[in-house]
Amino acid sequence: MTAQLIDGKAIAQKLRMEVADAVMKRTALGKMQPTLATVLIGDRPDSAAYVASKQKACADLGMGSVNHTLPADANQSQVEDLVKKLNDDRRVSGILVQLPMPAHLDEERVLSLISIEKDVDGFSPLNIGRLAQKGREPLFVPCTPFGCIYLLEQVGVKLEGANAVVLGRSNIVGMPAALLLIGRNATVTVCHSRTRDLPDVVRNADIVIAAIGRTEMVRGSWIKPGAAVIDVGINQVVDSTRKSGHRLVGDVCFDEAKEVAGWITPVPGGVGPMTIAMLMKNTLHAAEIQET
């Protein structure tokens, strides 16, 4: 293996310890405990598991958490009324509405209602708009792309002047990641399903962030020697050697890419742990800015 493994689990744990220390110092001074409010609509098992993991992280770091669960058939007014109530609750530092919402709900309307000072997921149009504008800073950045950039910076990958390719243009990962890279003076190409000669485009990249949702799509032959590869993908494949009958892989063919890349994240254990760590960092920040 020629690539240096980017250990997202270890980097996330270090960040979590820093957040926990800051929370402990706050509470020792009598300041309000940072508290995350989660909103879960419906009974999707994966969404419920994500919310539970966020609540556990809060408890582990000495932060508070409150969960509000609405039925899958909750109407738009019910969801919006709950968000407004949480906006007005001074005990709540940050609000996270678990995505995806049921199809009959207008996600954009719900997200736009979250107070910019409590938008710890970073999806508010105001925060995204600030991220996109030169000379302006968002209060919060979406957690997964924030984690991707943090990983690159922690291992010393130079972003300024680098050619970066982002595979995927979602509002959750691809577009914010591209904007973050631009803000750090990288030259960025955003690729998608209609990009021509995709392997050739990727081969020119010093940095690759793969968030396209296709199992092991990016092959080793696509990677520029020495490039930094951040794999956001989480895909399940059959594996009869595992007790579960399956294993998780990314959007990058790890076994091939590791022989060419300079740095690479594994799946699992790469970007995944960073998402919740960044959410905790954002929730702490929310508590800090609301007391000023």
C-alpha positions in Angstrom: 0.0 0.0 0.0 1.5 3.3 -1.1 -1.2 5.7 0.2 -1.2 7.1 3.7 -4.4 6.0 5.4 -6.4 9.0 6.7 -7.8 7.6 10.0 -11.1 9.5 10.4 -11.9 7.6 13.6 -8.8 8.8 15.4 -9.1 12.4 14.1 -12.8 12.5 15.0 -12.0 11.2 18.5 -9.4 13.9 19.0 -11.9 16.6 18.0 -14.6 15.1 20.2 -12.2 15.3 23.2 -11.5 18.9 22.4 -15.2 19.7 22.3 -15.8 17.7 25.6 -13.1 19.8 27.3 -14.6 23.0 26.1 -18.1 21.9 27.3 -16.7 21.0 30.7 -15.0 24.4 31.0 -18.3 26.2 30.0 -20.4 24.3 32.6 -17.8 24.9 35.3 -18.3 28.6 34.7 -22.0 28.2 35.1 -22.8 28.8 31.4 -25.7 27.1 29.7 -25.1 23.5 28.6 -24.9 23.2 24.8 -28.1 21.3 23.8 -29.1 19.7 20.5 -32.7 19.3 19.6 -33.4 16.6 17.0 -36.6 16.2 15.0 -37.4 12.8 13.5 -40.4 12.5 11.2 -41.6 8.9 10.6 -40.1 5.6 11.5 -37.3 4.9 9.1 -34.9 2.6 10.9 -31.8 4.2 9.4 -33.0 7.7 10.4 -33.8 6.5 13.9 -30.4 5.0 14.2 -28.7 8.3 13.1 -30.7 10.3 15.6 -29.8 7.8 18.4 -26.1 8.1 17.5 -26.3 11.9 17.7 -28.0 11.7 21.1 -25.3 9.3 22.4 -22.6 11.6 21.1 -24.1 14.5 23.0 -24.2 12.5 26.2 -20.6 11.3 25.8 -19.4 14.9 25.4 -21.4 16.3 28.3 -23.9 18.0 26.1 -27.7 18.0 26.4 -30.1 16.5 23.8 -33.8 16.4 23.3 -35.6 14.4 20.6 -39.0 15.2 19.1 -40.6 12.4 17.0 -43.5 13.1 14.7 -45.5 10.5 12.8 -44.8 9.8 9.1 -48.1 11.5 8.2 -47.4 14.7 10.1 -48.5 17.7 8.0 -46.4 20.7 7.0 -47.9 22.9 9.7 -47.1 20.5 12.4 -43.5 20.3 11.4 -43.1 24.0 10.9 -44.8 24.7 14.3 -42.3 22.5 16.1 -39.3 24.1 14.4 -40.7 27.6 15.4 -41.1 26.4 19.0 -37.5 25.1 19.1 -36.3 28.4 17.6 -37.9 30.2 20.6 -36.6 27.8 23.2 -33.6 29.4 24.9 -32.5 26.0 26.3 -31.9 24.7 22.7 -28.6 25.6 21.2 -29.0 23.8 17.9 -31.8 22.2 15.8 -31.4 19.2 13.5 -34.3 18.0 11.4 -33.3 14.5 10.2 -33.3 14.0 6.5 -34.8 12.7 4.3 -38.3 13.9 5.4 -41.4 12.1 4.1 -42.0 13.0 0.5 -45.2 15.0 1.1 -43.3 17.5 3.2 -41.5 20.6 1.7 -37.9 20.1 3.0 -36.7 23.5 1.8 -39.5 25.4 3.7 -38.8 23.5 6.9 -35.0 24.1 6.7 -35.4 27.7 5.8 -37.4 28.2 9.1 -34.6 27.1 11.3 -32.9 30.1 13.0 -29.6 30.8 11.4 -28.0 30.8 14.9 -29.4 27.3 15.5 -28.7 25.8 12.1 -26.1 23.3 13.2 -26.6 21.1 10.2 -25.6 24.1 8.0 -28.4 23.6 5.5 -30.2 26.9 6.0 -30.3 28.9 2.7 -28.7 31.8 4.6 -25.7 29.7 5.7 -25.3 28.1 2.3 -25.6 31.6 0.7 -22.9 33.0 2.9 -20.7 30.0 2.1 -21.1 30.7 -1.6 -20.2 34.4 -1.4 -16.7 35.8 -1.3 -16.0 37.8 1.8 -18.8 36.3 3.8 -18.7 33.5 6.3 -21.5 31.1 7.3 -22.2 30.6 11.0 -22.3 26.8 10.3 -21.1 24.5 7.5 -22.8 21.2 6.6 -21.2 18.5 8.8 -20.0 15.9 6.2 -18.2 18.3 3.8 -16.8 20.2 6.8 -15.4 16.9 8.0 -13.9 16.1 4.5 -12.0 19.4 4.5 -11.0 19.0 8.2 -9.5 15.6 7.4 -7.4 17.0 4.5 -6.1 19.8 6.6 -5.3 17.6 9.6 -3.0 15.3 7.5 -1.4 18.3 5.8 -2.7 18.2 2.3 -2.2 21.5 0.6 -5.5 22.9 -0.6 -4.4 26.3 -1.9 -3.6 26.1 -5.6 -4.6 22.4 -5.8 -6.7 21.0 -8.6 -9.7 19.4 -6.9 -12.5 17.2 -8.3 -15.8 16.7 -6.4 -17.8 13.8 -7.7 -21.5 14.6 -7.0 -23.4 17.8 -6.7 -25.8 17.2 -3.8 -26.9 20.0 -1.5 -25.7 17.9 1.4 -22.2 17.0 0.4 -21.0 17.8 -3.2 -21.9 21.5 -3.6 -20.9 22.6 0.0 -17.6 20.6 -0.4 -16.9 22.4 -3.7 -17.6 25.8 -2.1 -15.3 25.0 0.9 -12.5 24.1 -1.5 -13.0 27.3 -3.5 -12.9 29.2 -0.3 -9.5 27.7 0.4 -8.2 28.8 -3.0 -8.4 25.4 -4.7 -9.4 25.1 -8.4 -12.5 23.0 -8.4 -14.3 20.9 -10.9 -17.7 19.5 -9.9 -18.6 16.3 -11.8 -21.9 14.5 -12.2 -23.8 12.0 -14.3 -23.5 14.1 -17.5 -19.8 14.9 -17.2 -17.9 13.8 -20.3 -14.7 11.8 -20.1 -15.0 11.5 -16.4 -11.9 9.3 -15.8 -9.8 11.8 -17.6 -11.2 14.7 -15.5 -10.5 12.8 -12.3 -6.9 12.0 -13.4 -6.0 15.7 -13.3 -7.0 16.1 -9.7 -4.7 16.5 -6.8 -7.7 16.1 -4.5 -10.7 13.9 -5.1 -13.9 14.0 -3.0 -16.1 11.1 -4.1 -19.8 11.5 -3.1 -21.7 10.1 -6.1 -23.4 7.2 -4.5 -22.1 4.5 -6.8 -20.4 1.4 -5.5 -16.6 1.5 -6.2 -17.2 3.6 -9.3 -13.8 5.4 -9.1 -11.1 3.0 -10.1 -7.4 3.1 -9.3 -6.6 3.9 -13.0 -8.6 7.2 -12.5 -6.3 8.4 -9.7 -3.4 10.7 -10.2 -0.3 9.4 -8.5 0.0 11.0 -5.0 -3.5 12.5 -5.0 -5.6 12.8 -1.8 -8.8 10.7 -2.0 -11.7 11.4 0.3 -14.4 8.7 -0.1 -17.8 9.8 1.2 -19.7 6.8 -0.2 -21.3 4.2 1.9 -22.5 1.2 -0.1 -23.5 -2.3 1.0 -22.2 -5.3 -1.0 -22.7 -9.0 -0.5 -19.9 -10.8 1.4 -20.5 -14.4 2.4 -17.4 -14.4 4.7 -19.1 -11.9 7.0 -21.6 -12.9 9.7 -23.9 -10.2 8.5 -23.6 -11.4 4.9 -22.5 -8.0 3.7 -19.8 -5.3 4.1 -19.6 -1.6 3.5 -17.5 -0.1 0.7 -17.2 3.4 -0.7 -17.6 5.1 -4.1 -13.9 4.5 -4.7 -12.3 1.0 -5.3 -10.1 1.2 -2.3 -7.8 -1.8 -3.1 -6.9 -0.2 -6.4 -6.8 3.4 -5.4 -4.6 2.8 -2.3 -1.8 1.7 -4.7 -1.8 5.0 -6.5 -3.0 7.7 -4.1 -0.9 9.7 -1.6 -3.6 9.8 1.0 -6.9 7.9 1.2 -9.9 7.4 3.6 -11.1 3.9 4.3 -14.8 2.9 4.3 -15.9 2.5 7.1 -13.7 4.6 9.4 -12.9 7.6 7.2 -15.5 10.3 6.7 -18.3 8.7 8.7 -17.0 9.4 12.2 -16.3 13.0 11.2 -19.9 13.9 10.5 -21.1 13.5 14.1 -17.9 15.1 15.4 -18.5 18.2 13.3 -22.1 18.3 14.4 -20.9 18.4 18.0 -18.4 21.1 17.1 -21.2 23.1 15.5 -23.6 22.6 18.5 -20.9 24.0 20.8 -20.4 26.9 18.5 -24.1 27.6 18.5 -24.1 27.8 22.3 -21.2 30.2 22.2 -22.7 32.6 19.6 -26.1 32.7 21.3 -24.6 34.0 24.6 -22.8 37.0 22.9 
